[in-house]
Amino acid sequence: MTIEGEEAVKNAASLMIAFAERTGLTSEGPKQRYLWTDAFAVCNFLGLARLTGEKRYADLALRLVDQVHHVLGRYRADDPCTGWISGLSDTEGESHPTRGGLRIGKKLPERRSGDRFDEALEWDRDGQYFHYLTKWMHALDQVSSSTRDPRFNVWARELGEVAHASFTHGPDGPGGRRMVWKMSTDLSRPLVSSMGHHDPLDGLITYIQLETTASLLGSAAAGPGLKQAAADFTAMLEGIDLRTTDPLSLGGLLSDAYRVAQLMARGVFEGRDLLANLLSAAQVGLSLYSRQGDWLEPAAQRLAFRELGLAIGLSAIGPLQEEMERDGRSGFADDELRARIEILAEQALLTSAIVPFWLDPEHRLPRSWSEHRDINEVMLATSLCPDGFLVVLPTP
């Protein structure tokens, strides 16, 4: 590692150790689990284990997986229902902790049937989000890739199966099937019926990734297949405009582009058109976002985790270029894709304006930081050491 690299690892490790202590992972304090944040945290711990060679970080990743399943895979303490949200017995729930999905981990209980819908309040209410579930599938898959233990990939595919069955609806065919944004904890009813902009994209890429890891580990028969679900997501993507100026979503497009490239390089996904679409959407959105100048505002007027999501995606551009050129894959890296990547590489300099800004303790004083401290610090750690999140497949 360079001096800069060593400093990045040191800062990321410090952030993650503090997060583990603060949220009850390594302390006797309350177990404050939140699915999105914890998915990134698992990847961070795995990445730190690889970078430092210290087993304690891998142990923390495994401990966090277990805690998430026992907290978010079960009903809240204030819910009249108890036990695993899947309805499985204690013994079966331990063996299949994701069969009922996983709660978001919001502070307020979910909106009960018959309660008035309040859009502002809904953001603070519990339930299940599809795009949080795909992040957890990814985290579990990373654990299998790191440990070579297929059990975590099986749990990810079991989660993928129930998520597809619960969040999708409608007739087959292009334009027929749709998704809902938010489901109840027990997956029995939608809480927000509109479709998330990039939910089918998340589903498609994640499910292909899970199938690929299962094949590489020789464990495909040990869990459910997801090929039909991936086909559903492909059909849902027809005609969807992926462009966005939201920094977190832009980062997701770039991270997804790198995931697609890795899958293409393994020869398991004919994703050239999707990759071109992702790069084009990211290029347009990033150009508009850069000109808006939101990232130049004072810290109190910014949401760090959204900007850091963009920084994580931007950090994938260099590895994406390397993946496209490795081994001279002429059919993989054509002139159009190279040109799009070169334009994005010029815009990637925005990372140097985001990450150092949020590393400055002075910029972490406003409430806009402290109110989202866990997700901010975990994603800051990811932006410092992104490979644990970005590199998706085990070595064959």
N, C-alpha and C positions, 0 to 999 in steps of 0.2 A: 504494500500500500504506500502511496505517496504521503507526505506530511498532511496534505489536505484530506486525504482519505482516512488517515488515522484520526484526525480531528473530527471528521464526520462520524466515524464509528463511536468515538468517545462520547460525543454529544447525543447520538441516537441511543446508546446504551444507558446513559444517564436519564434520559427522558423515559425510557421503557421501564427501568427499575423503579423510578418514582411512580409511574402509572400502576405498576404491579402492587406496590405498597399501598397507594392511595385507594385503590378500588377493591381491596380485600383479597387479592390473589396471593400475596405473600405476607399478609397481616391478619390480625383477628378482627379487623374492621368489617363493616357491612360489605357483602358481595355485590358490588355495583356493576352489573353486567349490561352491556349494550351491544347488540349484535354487529352493527357496522364497525364500530370502533374495535371490538374484539377480533373481528376477522382480520383487520389490518395488523393488530397486535400479534396475532399468531404468526403471520408472515414475517413480521419484524423480528420476533424472537428466533425463528428459523434462520433468517438471514444473518443475524448476529452470531448464531452458533457456527455458521459456515465461515464467516469472516474472522472470528476470533479463535475458533477451535475449542471454545468453552462449552462443555456439556450442559452447564446450568441453564443456558438460554433455551436449548432444546427441551429441557425438563419443564421450563416455564411455559413453553408452547403447549406441551401435552397437558400440563395442569390447567391451563386456561381452557383448552378444549373440553376437558372433563367438567370444569365449573360452568361453562356456558351451557352445556347440555343439561346439567342438573338444576340450573336456575331458569334458563329461558326455554328449556324443553318441558318444563312443568308449569302448572298454573301459579299465578301470583298468590302471595299470602293473603291478600284481601279479596280473592275470588271465591265464590261459594263452591266452585269445583276444586278438586284436589288431585294430586298425582300427575302423571305424564299427560300432556295435552293430546297425545295420540290415543289415549284410552287404554293403552296396554297395561298389563300388570307390572308391578315393580321389577320382576325378573326380566320380562320381555322388554320392558322399557330400557333397562340397562343394556340389553343386547342391541336394541334398535332405537337409540335416543332421538333420531331425527324423523321418525316415521310420521309424526304429527306436525312437522314443521317446527319452527322456533319463534318465540315472541321477539318483538323488537327490543323491548326493555325500556319503554317510555315510563315517565314518572306517574302518569295518571292511568287508571284502568280504562279499558276499551269502552266505547259508547255502546250501551245496551240497546237491544232491540226495542224500538218504539221511542227512544230518546230523540230529541230534536238535534239535527245536524248543525254543528257550528264549525265552519271551515277553519277558523283560527285555533279553536280549541282542539280540533282533530289532530293537529301536528304534535300535541303533547300527550295524546292518548295511545294506549298499547294496542296490539293486534299483530298482524304479520304483513311485511312488505316483500314483494317478490325480489326486488333488486338487493335487499339485504340478505335474503336467502341465497342468492347466487354468489354473493361475496363470501358467505360462510361455506358454500360448496367449494369455492376456490381455495379457501383456507384449509379445509379438510384435505383437499386434493394435494396441496402443498406439503402437508404432513406426510401423506403417503409417499410422495415423491422423495421427501427427505429421509424418511425412515425405512422405506421399502416395505412398509406394513400396509397391505391392501385394505385392512379393516376401515381406515378412515375414508378411502375412496368409495367403499361400499356404502358407508353412512352418507357420503355426499350424493351418491346416486339414488339412495332411498329418499333423501331430501328432495332431489330433483324430480323423482317420480311423483311424490305427493304435491309438490309445488305446481307442476304442470297440470295435474288433475284438478287442482283447486282454483288456480288463478286463470285458467283459460276456459273459454266457452264459445258456443256458436257452431255453425256448420263448417265442414271441411272445405278447403279450397281457398284461393287467393281472395282476400277481402272478407272471408267468411268468419274465421275464428278471431276472437279478440281476447284481451286480458283485462283484469281489474287491477287497480293500483294497490288496494289495501283490503285484506281479509280479516275476519275476526280471529281471535286466538285459537279457537277450535276448528277454524277453516269452514265453518258451516254457512257463513253469509258474508257478502261483500260489505265493507265499510265505506269505501270510496270506489265507485264503479268505473271511473275513467281509466284509460290505459296509459301507463307510463311511457314517455317518449321513446326511451331506449330499452324498455323491458324485453321485447322480443330479441333484440340484439344481444343483451346479456344472456338470455336463455340459450340462444343458438351457440354462441362461442363457448360458454361454460359447459354445456352438455357435450359438445364434441370433445372438449378438453378432458372431461371426466371419462368418456368412452375410450379415449386414446390412452390415458394413464392406466385404465383397467387392462387394456390389451397389452401394454408394455410390461405390466406387473404380472400378467398371466392370470388375472382374477376376474375376467369379464363374466364368467358364469356364476360368480358368488353374489352378484347383486342384480338389480333390474337393468334392462337395456333402455337406452334413452334415444334411440335413433328416430322413432316415430315422433317423439316430442321435438327433437331438433328439426324434423321436417315441418312440423306445425309452425315453429318459430320462423323458419325460412319463408313460408307462405305469408305469415303476418308482416314480414319485412317488405313485401312487394309494395312499391309505391310510397314507402315512408321516407320523408325528408329528414335525414339525420342531423342536419345543421343546427347549431346552437351557439349562443354566446355566453352561456352559463359556464364559468370556469371549471367547476367540478365535473360537469358533463363533458366539456372539452377534453379534460384530462382522461376521462373514461374512454372517449373515442380513440385517443392516442395509445392508451394502454391496450385497448382491444385490438388496435391495428398490429401491435407487436405480438399479441397472443395469436392472431390470425397468421402472421408471418411464421411464427414458430410451428404452428400446426401444418402450414403449407410446406415448410422445410422438411417435416417428417413424412410428407406425402400422404397425409390422412385427410386433407381438406382441400378441395378445389375452390379456394377462396379469393382468386385474383380479383374478380369484379367487386366483391365485398371490400377487399383491402383498398382498392382504388376509390370506392365510395367513402370509406372511412377517412382516407387521407384528404380527399377533396372537401368533405364536410368539416374536418378539423382545420384545414387551411383557410377556408372562408370564415369560419367562426373565430379562429385565432386572430385573423387580420382585423375583424370588427372589434373584438375584445381589446386588442392592443390599442386601437384608436380611441376607444371609449375612455381609457385612462383610469378605470376604477381602481387599479392597483397602485395608483399614485396618491390616493386619498389618505388622510390620517388613519391610524390604526383603529380608532374608535368607530370609524365608519365602514370598516371592512370585516368580512367573515374569513378568518384565517383558514379554516379547514377547506373551504371551497377553493381558495387560491392554491393551497397546498396540494389539493387533488389535481389541479392543472400542472403544478410543478412535477408531480409524480409522473404524469403522462408525458410531459416534455422530456423527462429523463429517459424515456423509452426510445426517443428518436435516434440517438447514437447507436444503441444496440440493434435497432430495427435496420439501420443502414448496413451494419455489419452482417446481420442475418441474411439480408437480401443479396449481398455480394459473396458470401462464403461459398466456397467450392464451385464458384462459377456457374451457378444455376441460371442459365440464360432464359429458360422459360419462366423462372420465378421473378427475376429482377429485370423487367423490360424498361425501355426508355421512359415511358410515361410515369411509371412508379418511381423511378429514380428522380425524375424532375420534381415530382410532388414532394418527395422526401427532402430534396435539397432546399426547396422553399421553406419547408417546415423547420429544417435545421437552422436556418437564419433566424427564424422566430423563436427558437428554443432559448435564445439569450435571455428571454423574459424570466427564466428560472433564476438567474443571478440577481434579479430584482425582487424576487418573492422570498426565497429561502433565507438569505441573510437578513432581510427585513424582520422576519418572524423569529430569527435566532436572537435578535437584540432584546434583552430583558425589558428595556424601556417600552417596547411596543407590545409587551404582554401584560401591561398594567391595566388597560381599560376593561370594562365589563364585557365587551364583545369577545375578549379572549377568555376571561375567567368563567363566564357562563357556559362556555363550550370547552373547558380546559382539557378534558380527557381526549375527545376526538381531535382537538387542535394539536396536542402534544404527540399523540400517536401518529398522526399524519405528517407532522413535522419530522418525526423519526423516520417514517417511510421515505420522505423526500430526501433525507440525508443518505439513507442506505436502501435504495429501492429494489435491489435484485431479489430480495426475499419475496416481494410481491409480484414482480414483473416476470421472472423466469418460471415458466409454468410446467415443464415436462421433465420426468426423470430421465437419466441416462439409460439408453437401452441396455 
